[in-house]
Amino acid sequence: MEPKIVAGNWKMNKNLQEGIELTNDIINKANQVPDDVTIIIGPPYIHLEKAASLTKDSKIKVAAQNCSSEEKGAFTGEVSAEMIKSTGAEYVILGHSERRAYFDETDELIYAKIIRALKHNLKPIVCCGEKLNERENGNHFDVVKSQIQNTILKLKEEDINKIIIAYEPVWAIGTGKTATNEQAEEMHEYIRKLITEKFGKEIGSSLPILYGGSCKPNNAAGLFSQPDINGGLIGGASLKSDDFVEIGKLFK
């Protein structure tokens, strides 16, 4: 059975009370989403323990938006994978384009975070994607290939099944622009080919690859109908329970 996943990245939004309200709204509406669809919410750190507690007996999973590459110690302001795991969260988003752009995260740092997350039994949602000028210059495949080679393709075979990939064309994040179904599928197919060449057809065909980049209720169905797109990493639409749940209902 092909994986079907809708994951919400709340980014730096929702105070504690608002986050509890949104989580409860999603829980109350989650039964509208088919049982074979995995629902993941990715709130800020302050919500993790409460969100994990509220969703414990539901079909909803919880992800952190980042973690430190370090185990523990004098790293003021950082949050470790072990800390995240202790809240009850099961996933962690790593390598998001905003982390790369605003905080200068490199592939090497992202790979270190993946290894740290796996050590503490967190499932990484690893992001990749090109900027607008890189696509316009025709370098988008090379950029994504390099990001994949420097992170996911370095993993051991026993760890690759714990990974979710999220392709996010940077030019489509928060801009209202969305890759066409054909553009998104073309890159997803390419990423799947890279995985298959390294780890074999069985892993390559089953590894979840999500699309991220202004995925909304009005375009999700077309994206999800593509053969190599297994769902979405949802930004703005994940902050509205109706929109987020509606996206989860749109799998073919």
Secondary structure, 3 states (H helix, E strand, C coil): CCCCEEEEECCCCCCHHHHHHHHHHHHHHHHHCCCCCEEEEECCHHHHHHHHHHCCCCCEEEEECCCCCCCCCCCCCCCCHHHHHHCCCCEEEECCHHHHHHHCCCHHHHHHHHHHHHHCCCEEEEEECCCHHHHHCCCHHHHHHHHHHCCHHHCCHHHHCCCEEEECCHHHCCCCCCCCHHHHHHHHHHHHHHHHHHHCHHHHHHCCEEECCCCCCCCHHHHHCCCCCCEEEECHHHHCHHHHHHHHCCCC
